Amino acid sequence: DRKCLLHALRTLIPITTKRAIRLSGQNPVHSAADGGQVDCLRLLIQRGFDVNALLGTHNYGDMRKSPLFFAVSNGDVTCSETLLAAGAKPDLDPLRCILVAVRAERYELVRLLLSYGAEVNCYFRVISDTVFPTALQYCLRDQVMLRLLLNSGYHAHNRCFQCCHSESEDLDSTWTDLHNQAYQIYAQPDVISVRDRRIVPLICEAESRTRAVKNFFCLLS
C-alpha cells in the first residue's frame, strides 16, 4: 500500500499546480501528516513543499491550521519529528501543539516539541480573555507532566490567574449576581432551571481541580 501511495504521489506532484493546491484549501503535507504517511511526507519535503502551510477553507472545531497539529493530535511521533526536523514551527496554531500533547498526556511528544523550541508558557485565550496557565490547567492531575513542564522552564511563580477586566461597579454587580446564582444552586438544588443545569458540571469540575491544585503546590515546595 505504501509503495502504491508513493508511486501515485510521484505521478501527481509534477502535474499538480500550486494554484490547484491553494484553491483546495489543504496542502498535501496536511494529508500526509493526517494519514501518518511518513514516506509520503518525506517525499513532499524533498520536493520543496512547505511544512508550515496553513489550512485555508477547511475549518476544524479545534482550529487546527498546521500539518504539525495533525501529527501531534494523532500522537504520531515519527511524523511530528519529520516535520520539526524540516523546519515546522510548533506555535502556528491558536491552540498550540504543545498544549495538545500535554492534554493528551503524550510525554514523548512534549519533550520533542520542547526540544524544537515550543513555548512552554503559552496561553490559549480564544475562548476566554482571562489568563490562567493553560498547560497547568490541562495537567493538574498529572504530576509527571507537571515536573516535565517545570523542569523545562514553566513560570509557575509569575502569575496564576489574571483578569483583564477593569474594576467597575457594573463588574462588581455581575460577580455579585453570579455568586447569588451559585448560592441558589447549592442551597436549593431542586429548583434548578434547565439553563442553570449546565453550570453544575462546571462547579463540580472546579471542586475537583481545587483538590488537584494542592498536589501542584507540593511540587513547588
Phi, psi and omega in degrees: 000317180296321179295322179293319179296317179296319179296317179295321181293318178297329179285321186280329185303312183292336185256003179258123183275158176295328179295319179296320178294317181296318181291333180288336179083357181219128180281148176304333178297323176300314183296318180294319179293320181293323181274357180069026181269083187293326179294317176295322179298316180295321179296316179298320179294318178298327181273006172091015178288147187281118180284350178252018177296140182252147178299145179260275187275345182282130179242125178249153181298330179269007175062029179296146181227322189264156174300325181299324179300318179301314182294316181293317181295335176274356182070026185268100182290320184297311179293323179298314180294322178298316179293314181297318179296334180271002176108011179296136179269131186277357188238036183270339186266150176305316172264106189299149181301324182293327178291324176297316180292320179297313182296327180274001180061039179264087186296318181296320178292322178298314178298318180297312181297319178296323180292339178257018170091017176298141183280111183287336183261027181283162180234153172249107189239022181287320183278319184229145179265010171274161184244114170227133183309110189293317180298322177297319180298325184280345185225032181301329183266002185244095184292329179295315179293321178300315180296320179300315180293317181296320179288347180258013175100017180295129185271075183286337185270347185293303179197140181261319181212137178218130177255128184273358179286144178281158179284133179200163178295324179297319180294317178300319179296321180297314180292327176296316178298319179297319178298316181296322178295317179297320179297319180297322180296317180287318186284327183228071185296340183282347183247024179290130179283168179300321180295321184285339182298336179290341183278331187301313178300326179294320179295317179298319178296319179297321180295317180293325179288332178298319177294324181290331180299327180301319178295324180297314181290335174295325178293327182283335184283000000 
